[in-house]
Each structure stands twice: as structure tokens, then as C-alpha cells.
């Protein structure tokens, strides 16, 4: 299956749309959906910033670079030389009430964990950090 190419404008629109949806979702009832939506807002926003900084207008012109990022927010932040204080924790643990198994989740796997309904032991920290990244993205794209 081939990848679709999207423009910087489309990424910016997706970033704003996902962030607006995040703000509208009932966080008490749908916490993981909120986190996943916020994650994708950040991912789209960071990729739009990357395109802007590299004077590119669409993802097809840098597909190899975006393949390296995958869904790893920290990899994109590093590539953009964003201060480490904004980076996400490198690892978290899945919370499994009543289970003895401990599963580690890397920062590049957050979208998978939340998509599949896994609650992490530091979801609140991830949410705070993702919102801080949103503020940074907003300043970069304005």
C-alpha cells in the first residue's frame, strides 16, 4: 500500500482539527480517546513545522525522513532541535489492574498503546507535555 502525500496546509488543518476535537471530548469518559487525539494533533503540527523549516510544501518531497519519524514525537522534536524539556518520557508502563504482567511502552509507541486502550502509569504527564508541545507548535506556525 502506498502512502499518501499531504501538504503543509493539510497538516496544519489536521493539527488544528485534532486539537479542537481533543478540547471537545469529555475527558472523564473518554480519556484514552482524548490522549490519542491530542497525540495526533501534535504529530501533525510537528510535521507541519518540519516542512516549514525545511522549505517543503508536501510530504512526498521528504518521504524518507518521515518514514524515520514514524509516530515518534521525540524523534521529530530532536530533528527540529527542540529543547529536551519538551520531549516526552522515553518509556512508560502499561497499567493492567489485576494483572501481574508489566509491559513497557516506548515514546514511539504511544499512539498504539492509546489506540488499543492501554492506560499508562503516567498518562497525565504525557498529556501535560503534549499540551506544552502544542503551545510551542502554535508559536512556530504563527
Phi and psi in radians as a Rosetta constraint file:
Dihedral C 1 N 2 CA 2 C 2 CIRCULARHARMONIC -1.490 0.35
Dihedral N 2 CA 2 C 2 N 3 CIRCULARHARMONIC 2.707 0.35
Dihedral C 2 N 3 CA 3 C 3 CIRCULARHARMONIC -1.465 0.35
Dihedral N 3 CA 3 C 3 N 4 CIRCULARHARMONIC 2.651 0.35
Dihedral C 3 N 4 CA 4 C 4 CIRCULARHARMONIC -1.586 0.35
Dihedral N 4 CA 4 C 4 N 5 CIRCULARHARMONIC 2.646 0.35
Dihedral C 4 N 5 CA 5 C 5 CIRCULARHARMONIC -1.739 0.35
Dihedral N 5 CA 5 C 5 N 6 CIRCULARHARMONIC 2.386 0.35
Dihedral C 5 N 6 CA 6 C 6 CIRCULARHARMONIC -2.184 0.35
Dihedral N 6 CA 6 C 6 N 7 CIRCULARHARMONIC 2.678 0.35
Dihedral C 6 N 7 CA 7 C 7 CIRCULARHARMONIC -1.529 0.35
Dihedral N 7 CA 7 C 7 N 8 CIRCULARHARMONIC 2.872 0.35
Dihedral C 7 N 8 CA 8 C 8 CIRCULARHARMONIC -1.048 0.35
Dihedral N 8 CA 8 C 8 N 9 CIRCULARHARMONIC -0.711 0.35
Dihedral C 8 N 9 CA 9 C 9 CIRCULARHARMONIC -1.072 0.35
Dihedral N 9 CA 9 C 9 N 10 CIRCULARHARMONIC -0.729 0.35
Dihedral C 9 N 10 CA 10 C 10 CIRCULARHARMONIC -1.139 0.35
Dihedral N 10 CA 10 C 10 N 11 CIRCULARHARMONIC -0.696 0.35
Dihedral C 10 N 11 CA 11 C 11 CIRCULARHARMONIC -1.108 0.35
Dihedral N 11 CA 11 C 11 N 12 CIRCULARHARMONIC -0.721 0.35
Dihedral C 11 N 12 CA 12 C 12 CIRCULARHARMONIC -1.122 0.35
Dihedral N 12 CA 12 C 12 N 13 CIRCULARHARMONIC -0.716 0.35
Dihedral C 12 N 13 CA 13 C 13 CIRCULARHARMONIC -1.119 0.35
Dihedral N 13 CA 13 C 13 N 14 CIRCULARHARMONIC -0.731 0.35
Dihedral C 13 N 14 CA 14 C 14 CIRCULARHARMONIC -1.138 0.35
Dihedral N 14 CA 14 C 14 N 15 CIRCULARHARMONIC -0.727 0.35
Dihedral C 14 N 15 CA 15 C 15 CIRCULARHARMONIC -1.004 0.35
Dihedral N 15 CA 15 C 15 N 16 CIRCULARHARMONIC -0.868 0.35
Dihedral C 15 N 16 CA 16 C 16 CIRCULARHARMONIC -1.151 0.35
Dihedral N 16 CA 16 C 16 N 17 CIRCULARHARMONIC -0.715 0.35
Dihedral C 16 N 17 CA 17 C 17 CIRCULARHARMONIC -1.138 0.35
Dihedral N 17 CA 17 C 17 N 18 CIRCULARHARMONIC -0.796 0.35
Dihedral C 17 N 18 CA 18 C 18 CIRCULARHARMONIC -1.113 0.35
Dihedral N 18 CA 18 C 18 N 19 CIRCULARHARMONIC -0.708 0.35
Dihedral C 18 N 19 CA 19 C 19 CIRCULARHARMONIC -1.178 0.35
Dihedral N 19 CA 19 C 19 N 20 CIRCULARHARMONIC -0.675 0.35
Dihedral C 19 N 20 CA 20 C 20 CIRCULARHARMONIC -1.108 0.35
Dihedral N 20 CA 20 C 20 N 21 CIRCULARHARMONIC -0.739 0.35
Dihedral C 20 N 21 CA 21 C 21 CIRCULARHARMONIC -1.110 0.35
Dihedral N 21 CA 21 C 21 N 22 CIRCULARHARMONIC -0.738 0.35
Dihedral C 21 N 22 CA 22 C 22 CIRCULARHARMONIC -0.961 0.35
Dihedral N 22 CA 22 C 22 N 23 CIRCULARHARMONIC -0.764 0.35
Dihedral C 22 N 23 CA 23 C 23 CIRCULARHARMONIC -1.233 0.35
Dihedral N 23 CA 23 C 23 N 24 CIRCULARHARMONIC -0.333 0.35
Dihedral C 23 N 24 CA 24 C 24 CIRCULARHARMONIC -1.663 0.35
Dihedral N 24 CA 24 C 24 N 25 CIRCULARHARMONIC -0.320 0.35
Dihedral C 24 N 25 CA 25 C 25 CIRCULARHARMONIC -1.333 0.35
Dihedral N 25 CA 25 C 25 N 26 CIRCULARHARMONIC 2.460 0.35
Dihedral C 25 N 26 CA 26 C 26 CIRCULARHARMONIC -1.230 0.35
Dihedral N 26 CA 26 C 26 N 27 CIRCULARHARMONIC 1.808 0.35
Dihedral C 26 N 27 CA 27 C 27 CIRCULARHARMONIC -1.158 0.35
Dihedral N 27 CA 27 C 27 N 28 CIRCULARHARMONIC -0.443 0.35
Dihedral C 27 N 28 CA 28 C 28 CIRCULARHARMONIC -1.292 0.35
Dihedral N 28 CA 28 C 28 N 29 CIRCULARHARMONIC -0.564 0.35
Dihedral C 28 N 29 CA 29 C 29 CIRCULARHARMONIC -1.632 0.35
Dihedral N 29 CA 29 C 29 N 30 CIRCULARHARMONIC -0.483 0.35
Dihedral C 29 N 30 CA 30 C 30 CIRCULARHARMONIC -2.324 0.35
Dihedral N 30 CA 30 C 30 N 31 CIRCULARHARMONIC 0.931 0.35
Dihedral C 30 N 31 CA 31 C 31 CIRCULARHARMONIC -0.985 0.35
Dihedral N 31 CA 31 C 31 N 32 CIRCULARHARMONIC -0.837 0.35
Dihedral C 31 N 32 CA 32 C 32 CIRCULARHARMONIC -1.213 0.35
Dihedral N 32 CA 32 C 32 N 33 CIRCULARHARMONIC -0.595 0.35
Dihedral C 32 N 33 CA 33 C 33 CIRCULARHARMONIC -1.122 0.35
Dihedral N 33 CA 33 C 33 N 34 CIRCULARHARMONIC -0.706 0.35
Dihedral C 33 N 34 CA 34 C 34 CIRCULARHARMONIC -1.054 0.35
Dihedral N 34 CA 34 C 34 N 35 CIRCULARHARMONIC -0.842 0.35
Dihedral C 34 N 35 CA 35 C 35 CIRCULARHARMONIC -1.098 0.35
Dihedral N 35 CA 35 C 35 N 36 CIRCULARHARMONIC -0.727 0.35
Dihedral C 35 N 36 CA 36 C 36 CIRCULARHARMONIC -1.120 0.35
Dihedral N 36 CA 36 C 36 N 37 CIRCULARHARMONIC -0.729 0.35
Dihedral C 36 N 37 CA 37 C 37 CIRCULARHARMONIC -1.145 0.35
Dihedral N 37 CA 37 C 37 N 38 CIRCULARHARMONIC -0.719 0.35
Dihedral C 37 N 38 CA 38 C 38 CIRCULARHARMONIC -1.126 0.35
Dihedral N 38 CA 38 C 38 N 39 CIRCULARHARMONIC -0.717 0.35
Dihedral C 38 N 39 CA 39 C 39 CIRCULARHARMONIC -0.991 0.35
Dihedral N 39 CA 39 C 39 N 40 CIRCULARHARMONIC -0.845 0.35
Dihedral C 39 N 40 CA 40 C 40 CIRCULARHARMONIC -1.203 0.35
Dihedral N 40 CA 40 C 40 N 41 CIRCULARHARMONIC -0.542 0.35
Dihedral C 40 N 41 CA 41 C 41 CIRCULARHARMONIC -1.065 0.35
Dihedral N 41 CA 41 C 41 N 42 CIRCULARHARMONIC -0.810 0.35
Dihedral C 41 N 42 CA 42 C 42 CIRCULARHARMONIC -1.125 0.35
Dihedral N 42 CA 42 C 42 N 43 CIRCULARHARMONIC -0.789 0.35
Dihedral C 42 N 43 CA 43 C 43 CIRCULARHARMONIC -1.039 0.35
Dihedral N 43 CA 43 C 43 N 44 CIRCULARHARMONIC -0.810 0.35
Dihedral C 43 N 44 CA 44 C 44 CIRCULARHARMONIC -1.127 0.35
Dihedral N 44 CA 44 C 44 N 45 CIRCULARHARMONIC -0.741 0.35
Dihedral C 44 N 45 CA 45 C 45 CIRCULARHARMONIC -1.098 0.35
Dihedral N 45 CA 45 C 45 N 46 CIRCULARHARMONIC -0.767 0.35
Dihedral C 45 N 46 CA 46 C 46 CIRCULARHARMONIC -1.134 0.35
Dihedral N 46 CA 46 C 46 N 47 CIRCULARHARMONIC -0.687 0.35
Dihedral C 46 N 47 CA 47 C 47 CIRCULARHARMONIC -1.167 0.35
Dihedral N 47 CA 47 C 47 N 48 CIRCULARHARMONIC -0.618 0.35
Dihedral C 47 N 48 CA 48 C 48 CIRCULARHARMONIC -1.128 0.35
Dihedral N 48 CA 48 C 48 N 49 CIRCULARHARMONIC -0.733 0.35
Dihedral C 48 N 49 CA 49 C 49 CIRCULARHARMONIC -1.084 0.35
Dihedral N 49 CA 49 C 49 N 50 CIRCULARHARMONIC -0.760 0.35
Dihedral C 49 N 50 CA 50 C 50 CIRCULARHARMONIC -1.033 0.35
Dihedral N 50 CA 50 C 50 N 51 CIRCULARHARMONIC -0.796 0.35
Dihedral C 50 N 51 CA 51 C 51 CIRCULARHARMONIC -1.078 0.35
Dihedral N 51 CA 51 C 51 N 52 CIRCULARHARMONIC -0.765 0.35
Dihedral C 51 N 52 CA 52 C 52 CIRCULARHARMONIC -1.060 0.35
Dihedral N 52 CA 52 C 52 N 53 CIRCULARHARMONIC -0.850 0.35
Dihedral C 52 N 53 CA 53 C 53 CIRCULARHARMONIC -1.134 0.35
Dihedral N 53 CA 53 C 53 N 54 CIRCULARHARMONIC -0.508 0.35
Dihedral C 53 N 54 CA 54 C 54 CIRCULARHARMONIC -1.719 0.35
Dihedral N 54 CA 54 C 54 N 55 CIRCULARHARMONIC 0.224 0.35
Dihedral C 54 N 55 CA 55 C 55 CIRCULARHARMONIC 0.931 0.35
Dihedral N 55 CA 55 C 55 N 56 CIRCULARHARMONIC 0.782 0.35
Dihedral C 55 N 56 CA 56 C 56 CIRCULARHARMONIC -2.030 0.35
Dihedral N 56 CA 56 C 56 N 57 CIRCULARHARMONIC 2.634 0.35
Dihedral C 56 N 57 CA 57 C 57 CIRCULARHARMONIC -1.904 0.35
Dihedral N 57 CA 57 C 57 N 58 CIRCULARHARMONIC -0.256 0.35
Dihedral C 57 N 58 CA 58 C 58 CIRCULARHARMONIC -2.648 0.35
Dihedral N 58 CA 58 C 58 N 59 CIRCULARHARMONIC 2.772 0.35
Dihedral C 58 N 59 CA 59 C 59 CIRCULARHARMONIC -1.220 0.35
Dihedral N 59 CA 59 C 59 N 60 CIRCULARHARMONIC -0.408 0.35
Dihedral C 59 N 60 CA 60 C 60 CIRCULARHARMONIC -1.058 0.35
Dihedral N 60 CA 60 C 60 N 61 CIRCULARHARMONIC -0.494 0.35
Dihedral C 60 N 61 CA 61 C 61 CIRCULARHARMONIC -1.352 0.35
Dihedral N 61 CA 61 C 61 N 62 CIRCULARHARMONIC -0.100 0.35
Dihedral C 61 N 62 CA 62 C 62 CIRCULARHARMONIC -2.555 0.35
Dihedral N 62 CA 62 C 62 N 63 CIRCULARHARMONIC 0.657 0.35
Dihedral C 62 N 63 CA 63 C 63 CIRCULARHARMONIC -1.015 0.35
Dihedral N 63 CA 63 C 63 N 64 CIRCULARHARMONIC -0.681 0.35
Dihedral C 63 N 64 CA 64 C 64 CIRCULARHARMONIC -1.071 0.35
Dihedral N 64 CA 64 C 64 N 65 CIRCULARHARMONIC -0.783 0.35
Dihedral C 64 N 65 CA 65 C 65 CIRCULARHARMONIC -1.085 0.35
Dihedral N 65 CA 65 C 65 N 66 CIRCULARHARMONIC -0.772 0.35
Dihedral C 65 N 66 CA 66 C 66 CIRCULARHARMONIC -1.197 0.35
Dihedral N 66 CA 66 C 66 N 67 CIRCULARHARMONIC -0.525 0.35
Dihedral C 66 N 67 CA 67 C 67 CIRCULARHARMONIC -1.097 0.35
Dihedral N 67 CA 67 C 67 N 68 CIRCULARHARMONIC -0.650 0.35
Dihedral C 67 N 68 CA 68 C 68 CIRCULARHARMONIC -1.169 0.35
Dihedral N 68 CA 68 C 68 N 69 CIRCULARHARMONIC -0.615 0.35
Dihedral C 68 N 69 CA 69 C 69 CIRCULARHARMONIC -1.195 0.35
Dihedral N 69 CA 69 C 69 N 70 CIRCULARHARMONIC -0.740 0.35
Dihedral C 69 N 70 CA 70 C 70 CIRCULARHARMONIC 0.868 0.35
Dihedral N 70 CA 70 C 70 N 71 CIRCULARHARMONIC -2.093 0.35
Dihedral C 70 N 71 CA 71 C 71 CIRCULARHARMONIC -2.014 0.35
Dihedral N 71 CA 71 C 71 N 72 CIRCULARHARMONIC 0.490 0.35
Dihedral C 71 N 72 CA 72 C 72 CIRCULARHARMONIC -1.631 0.35
Dihedral N 72 CA 72 C 72 N 73 CIRCULARHARMONIC 1.744 0.35
Dihedral C 72 N 73 CA 73 C 73 CIRCULARHARMONIC -0.996 0.35
Dihedral N 73 CA 73 C 73 N 74 CIRCULARHARMONIC -0.740 0.35
Dihedral C 73 N 74 CA 74 C 74 CIRCULARHARMONIC -1.100 0.35
Dihedral N 74 CA 74 C 74 N 75 CIRCULARHARMONIC -0.623 0.35
Dihedral C 74 N 75 CA 75 C 75 CIRCULARHARMONIC -1.135 0.35
Dihedral N 75 CA 75 C 75 N 76 CIRCULARHARMONIC -0.697 0.35
Dihedral C 75 N 76 CA 76 C 76 CIRCULARHARMONIC -1.211 0.35
Dihedral N 76 CA 76 C 76 N 77 CIRCULARHARMONIC -0.754 0.35
Dihedral C 76 N 77 CA 77 C 77 CIRCULARHARMONIC -1.039 0.35
Dihedral N 77 CA 77 C 77 N 78 CIRCULARHARMONIC -0.731 0.35
Dihedral C 77 N 78 CA 78 C 78 CIRCULARHARMONIC -1.097 0.35
Dihedral N 78 CA 78 C 78 N 79 CIRCULARHARMONIC -0.777 0.35
Dihedral C 78 N 79 CA 79 C 79 CIRCULARHARMONIC -1.067 0.35
Dihedral N 79 CA 79 C 79 N 80 CIRCULARHARMONIC -0.583 0.35
Dihedral C 79 N 80 CA 80 C 80 CIRCULARHARMONIC -1.495 0.35
Dihedral N 80 CA 80 C 80 N 81 CIRCULARHARMONIC -0.022 0.35
Dihedral C 80 N 81 CA 81 C 81 CIRCULARHARMONIC 1.022 0.35
Dihedral N 81 CA 81 C 81 N 82 CIRCULARHARMONIC 0.765 0.35
Dihedral C 81 N 82 CA 82 C 82 CIRCULARHARMONIC -1.473 0.35
Dihedral N 82 CA 82 C 82 N 83 CIRCULARHARMONIC 2.435 0.35
Dihedral C 82 N 83 CA 83 C 83 CIRCULARHARMONIC -0.920 0.35
Dihedral N 83 CA 83 C 83 N 84 CIRCULARHARMONIC 2.443 0.35
Dihedral C 83 N 84 CA 84 C 84 CIRCULARHARMONIC -0.996 0.35
Dihedral N 84 CA 84 C 84 N 85 CIRCULARHARMONIC -0.421 0.35
Dihedral C 84 N 85 CA 85 C 85 CIRCULARHARMONIC -1.066 0.35
Dihedral N 85 CA 85 C 85 N 86 CIRCULARHARMONIC -0.428 0.35
Dihedral C 85 N 86 CA 86 C 86 CIRCULARHARMONIC -1.557 0.35
Dihedral N 86 CA 86 C 86 N 87 CIRCULARHARMONIC -0.201 0.35
Dihedral C 86 N 87 CA 87 C 87 CIRCULARHARMONIC -1.194 0.35
Dihedral N 87 CA 87 C 87 N 88 CIRCULARHARMONIC 2.657 0.35
Dihedral C 87 N 88 CA 88 C 88 CIRCULARHARMONIC -1.384 0.35
Dihedral N 88 CA 88 C 88 N 89 CIRCULARHARMONIC 2.714 0.35
Dihedral C 88 N 89 CA 89 C 89 CIRCULARHARMONIC -0.970 0.35
Dihedral N 89 CA 89 C 89 N 90 CIRCULARHARMONIC 2.483 0.35
Dihedral C 89 N 90 CA 90 C 90 CIRCULARHARMONIC -1.235 0.35
Dihedral N 90 CA 90 C 90 N 91 CIRCULARHARMONIC -0.391 0.35
Dihedral C 90 N 91 CA 91 C 91 CIRCULARHARMONIC -2.629 0.35
Dihedral N 91 CA 91 C 91 N 92 CIRCULARHARMONIC 2.602 0.35
Dihedral C 91 N 92 CA 92 C 92 CIRCULARHARMONIC -2.468 0.35
Dihedral N 92 CA 92 C 92 N 93 CIRCULARHARMONIC 3.051 0.35
Dihedral C 92 N 93 CA 93 C 93 CIRCULARHARMONIC -2.162 0.35
Dihedral N 93 CA 93 C 93 N 94 CIRCULARHARMONIC 2.431 0.35
Dihedral C 93 N 94 CA 94 C 94 CIRCULARHARMONIC -1.289 0.35
Dihedral N 94 CA 94 C 94 N 95 CIRCULARHARMONIC 2.329 0.35
Dihedral C 94 N 95 CA 95 C 95 CIRCULARHARMONIC -1.527 0.35
Dihedral N 95 CA 95 C 95 N 96 CIRCULARHARMONIC 2.057 0.35
Dihedral C 95 N 96 CA 96 C 96 CIRCULARHARMONIC -2.191 0.35
Dihedral N 96 CA 96 C 96 N 97 CIRCULARHARMONIC 1.547 0.35
Dihedral C 96 N 97 CA 97 C 97 CIRCULARHARMONIC -0.968 0.35
Dihedral N 97 CA 97 C 97 N 98 CIRCULARHARMONIC 2.305 0.35
Dihedral C 97 N 98 CA 98 C 98 CIRCULARHARMONIC 1.404 0.35
Dihedral N 98 CA 98 C 98 N 99 CIRCULARHARMONIC -0.018 0.35
Dihedral C 98 N 99 CA 99 C 99 CIRCULARHARMONIC -1.939 0.35
Dihedral N 99 CA 99 C 99 N 100 CIRCULARHARMONIC 2.540 0.35
Dihedral C 99 N 100 CA 100 C 100 CIRCULARHARMONIC -1.574 0.35
Dihedral N 100 CA 100 C 100 N 101 CIRCULARHARMONIC -0.184 0.35
Dihedral C 100 N 101 CA 101 C 101 CIRCULARHARMONIC -1.363 0.35
Dihedral N 101 CA 101 C 101 N 102 CIRCULARHARMONIC 2.420 0.35
Dihedral C 101 N 102 CA 102 C 102 CIRCULARHARMONIC -2.024 0.35
Dihedral N 102 CA 102 C 102 N 103 CIRCULARHARMONIC 2.188 0.35
Dihedral C 102 N 103 CA 103 C 103 CIRCULARHARMONIC -2.103 0.35
Dihedral N 103 CA 103 C 103 N 104 CIRCULARHARMONIC 2.231 0.35
Dihedral C 103 N 104 CA 104 C 104 CIRCULARHARMONIC -1.541 0.35
Dihedral N 104 CA 104 C 104 N 105 CIRCULARHARMONIC 2.538 0.35
Dihedral C 104 N 105 CA 105 C 105 CIRCULARHARMONIC -2.218 0.35
Dihedral N 105 CA 105 C 105 N 106 CIRCULARHARMONIC 2.184 0.35
Dihedral C 105 N 106 CA 106 C 106 CIRCULARHARMONIC -1.405 0.35
Dihedral N 106 CA 106 C 106 N 107 CIRCULARHARMONIC 2.838 0.35
Dihedral C 106 N 107 CA 107 C 107 CIRCULARHARMONIC -1.079 0.35
Dihedral N 107 CA 107 C 107 N 108 CIRCULARHARMONIC -0.412 0.35
Dihedral C 107 N 108 CA 108 C 108 CIRCULARHARMONIC -1.466 0.35
Dihedral N 108 CA 108 C 108 N 109 CIRCULARHARMONIC 0.018 0.35
Dihedral C 108 N 109 CA 109 C 109 CIRCULARHARMONIC -2.025 0.35
Dihedral N 109 CA 109 C 109 N 110 CIRCULARHARMONIC 0.134 0.35
Dihedral C 109 N 110 CA 110 C 110 CIRCULARHARMONIC -1.005 0.35
Dihedral N 110 CA 110 C 110 N 111 CIRCULARHARMONIC -0.778 0.35
Dihedral C 110 N 111 CA 111 C 111 CIRCULARHARMONIC -1.052 0.35
Dihedral N 111 CA 111 C 111 N 112 CIRCULARHARMONIC -0.648 0.35
Dihedral C 111 N 112 CA 112 C 112 CIRCULARHARMONIC -1.187 0.35
Dihedral N 112 CA 112 C 112 N 113 CIRCULARHARMONIC -0.787 0.35
Dihedral C 112 N 113 CA 113 C 113 CIRCULARHARMONIC -1.029 0.35
Dihedral N 113 CA 113 C 113 N 114 CIRCULARHARMONIC -0.880 0.35
Dihedral C 113 N 114 CA 114 C 114 CIRCULARHARMONIC -1.203 0.35
Dihedral N 114 CA 114 C 114 N 115 CIRCULARHARMONIC -0.643 0.35
Dihedral C 114 N 115 CA 115 C 115 CIRCULARHARMONIC -1.082 0.35
Dihedral N 115 CA 115 C 115 N 116 CIRCULARHARMONIC -0.620 0.35
Dihedral C 115 N 116 CA 116 C 116 CIRCULARHARMONIC -1.641 0.35
Dihedral N 116 CA 116 C 116 N 117 CIRCULARHARMONIC 0.198 0.35
Dihedral C 116 N 117 CA 117 C 117 CIRCULARHARMONIC 1.452 0.35
Dihedral N 117 CA 117 C 117 N 118 CIRCULARHARMONIC 0.322 0.35
Dihedral C 117 N 118 CA 118 C 118 CIRCULARHARMONIC -1.516 0.35
Dihedral N 118 CA 118 C 118 N 119 CIRCULARHARMONIC 2.188 0.35
Dihedral C 118 N 119 CA 119 C 119 CIRCULARHARMONIC -1.559 0.35
Dihedral N 119 CA 119 C 119 N 120 CIRCULARHARMONIC 2.398 0.35
Dihedral C 119 N 120 CA 120 C 120 CIRCULARHARMONIC -1.818 0.35
Dihedral N 120 CA 120 C 120 N 121 CIRCULARHARMONIC 2.739 0.35
Dihedral C 120 N 121 CA 121 C 121 CIRCULARHARMONIC -1.186 0.35
Dihedral N 121 CA 121 C 121 N 122 CIRCULARHARMONIC -0.263 0.35
Dihedral C 121 N 122 CA 122 C 122 CIRCULARHARMONIC -2.300 0.35
Dihedral N 122 CA 122 C 122 N 123 CIRCULARHARMONIC 0.727 0.35
Dihedral C 122 N 123 CA 123 C 123 CIRCULARHARMONIC -0.950 0.35
Dihedral N 123 CA 123 C 123 N 124 CIRCULARHARMONIC -0.706 0.35
Dihedral C 123 N 124 CA 124 C 124 CIRCULARHARMONIC -1.106 0.35
Dihedral N 124 CA 124 C 124 N 125 CIRCULARHARMONIC -0.700 0.35
Dihedral C 124 N 125 CA 125 C 125 CIRCULARHARMONIC -1.120 0.35
Dihedral N 125 CA 125 C 125 N 126 CIRCULARHARMONIC -0.737 0.35
Dihedral C 125 N 126 CA 126 C 126 CIRCULARHARMONIC -1.065 0.35
Dihedral N 126 CA 126 C 126 N 127 CIRCULARHARMONIC -0.730 0.35
Dihedral C 126 N 127 CA 127 C 127 CIRCULARHARMONIC -1.101 0.35
Dihedral N 127 CA 127 C 127 N 128 CIRCULARHARMONIC -0.798 0.35
Dihedral C 127 N 128 CA 128 C 128 CIRCULARHARMONIC -1.045 0.35
Dihedral N 128 CA 128 C 128 N 129 CIRCULARHARMONIC -0.810 0.35
Dihedral C 128 N 129 CA 129 C 129 CIRCULARHARMONIC -1.150 0.35
Dihedral N 129 CA 129 C 129 N 130 CIRCULARHARMONIC -0.734 0.35
Dihedral C 129 N 130 CA 130 C 130 CIRCULARHARMONIC -1.078 0.35
Dihedral N 130 CA 130 C 130 N 131 CIRCULARHARMONIC -0.673 0.35
Dihedral C 130 N 131 CA 131 C 131 CIRCULARHARMONIC -1.181 0.35
Dihedral N 131 CA 131 C 131 N 132 CIRCULARHARMONIC -0.592 0.35
Dihedral C 131 N 132 CA 132 C 132 CIRCULARHARMONIC -1.153 0.35
Dihedral N 132 CA 132 C 132 N 133 CIRCULARHARMONIC -0.663 0.35
Dihedral C 132 N 133 CA 133 C 133 CIRCULARHARMONIC -1.145 0.35
Dihedral N 133 CA 133 C 133 N 134 CIRCULARHARMONIC -0.664 0.35
Dihedral C 133 N 134 CA 134 C 134 CIRCULARHARMONIC -0.992 0.35
Dihedral N 134 CA 134 C 134 N 135 CIRCULARHARMONIC -0.774 0.35
Dihedral C 134 N 135 CA 135 C 135 CIRCULARHARMONIC -1.045 0.35
Dihedral N 135 CA 135 C 135 N 136 CIRCULARHARMONIC -0.752 0.35
Dihedral C 135 N 136 CA 136 C 136 CIRCULARHARMONIC -1.113 0.35
Dihedral N 136 CA 136 C 136 N 137 CIRCULARHARMONIC -0.779 0.35
Dihedral C 136 N 137 CA 137 C 137 CIRCULARHARMONIC -1.040 0.35
Dihedral N 137 CA 137 C 137 N 138 CIRCULARHARMONIC -0.796 0.35
Dihedral C 137 N 138 CA 138 C 138 CIRCULARHARMONIC -0.973 0.35
Dihedral N 138 CA 138 C 138 N 139 CIRCULARHARMONIC -0.748 0.35
Dihedral C 138 N 139 CA 139 C 139 CIRCULARHARMONIC -1.195 0.35
Dihedral N 139 CA 139 C 139 N 140 CIRCULARHARMONIC -0.578 0.35
Dihedral C 139 N 140 CA 140 C 140 CIRCULARHARMONIC -1.286 0.35
Dihedral N 140 CA 140 C 140 N 141 CIRCULARHARMONIC -0.595 0.35
Dihedral C 140 N 141 CA 141 C 141 CIRCULARHARMONIC -1.603 0.35
Dihedral N 141 CA 141 C 141 N 142 CIRCULARHARMONIC -0.137 0.35
